[in-house]
Amino acid sequence: MIHTTLFDDQLITLVDHLTAVLADERSIDHVFAVASYFRTLGLTLVPDEIHVPDADDE
């Protein structure tokens, strides 16, 4: 597995780092992910950090 050291306390894979770079280039703020280091890269995790209303909420 290829890793890049972005932060001293975390190893983030090259694929995940590229995902964050592409998201930034395309002005994407939210990603469907469970890896908490995406927060470190400035992204919001879905569904963890936003409320997605279901049919009962309406």
C-alpha positions in Angstrom: 0.0 0.0 0.0 1.3 3.4 -0.9 1.1 6.1 1.8 2.0 9.7 1.9 2.8 11.4 5.2 0.7 14.6 5.3 0.5 15.0 9.0 2.9 13.8 11.7 0.1 11.9 13.5 -1.7 10.3 10.5 -0.9 8.2 7.5 -3.2 9.0 4.6 -3.2 6.8 1.5 -2.3 8.3 -1.8 -5.8 7.4 -3.2 -7.5 9.2 -0.3 -5.3 12.3 -0.6 -6.0 12.4 -4.4 -9.7 12.1 -3.6 -9.4 15.2 -1.4 -7.4 17.1 -4.0 -10.0 16.3 -6.7 -12.8 17.2 -4.4 -11.1 20.6 -3.7 -10.6 21.3 -7.4 -14.3 20.6 -8.0 -15.6 22.5 -5.0 -16.9 19.4 -3.4 -17.4 19.8 0.4 -19.0 16.5 1.4 -17.8 13.0 0.9 -19.4 9.6 1.6 -16.7 8.2 3.9 -16.0 6.7 7.3 -12.3 7.6 7.5 -12.0 10.5 10.0 -8.9 11.9 8.3 -11.1 13.3 5.6 -12.1 15.9 8.2 -8.4 16.7 8.5 -8.3 17.3 4.8 -11.1 19.8 5.1 -14.1 17.7 4.0 -17.4 17.0 5.7 -18.4 13.3 6.1 -21.7 12.0 5.0 -23.8 10.7 6.7 -21.8 11.2 9.9 -21.8 15.1 10.1 -25.0 16.1 8.4 -28.6 15.4 9.0 -30.3 13.7 6.1 -34.0 13.9 6.5 -36.0 10.8 6.0 -39.7 10.4 5.0 -40.8 10.6 8.7 -39.2 14.1 9.1 -41.5 15.8 6.6 
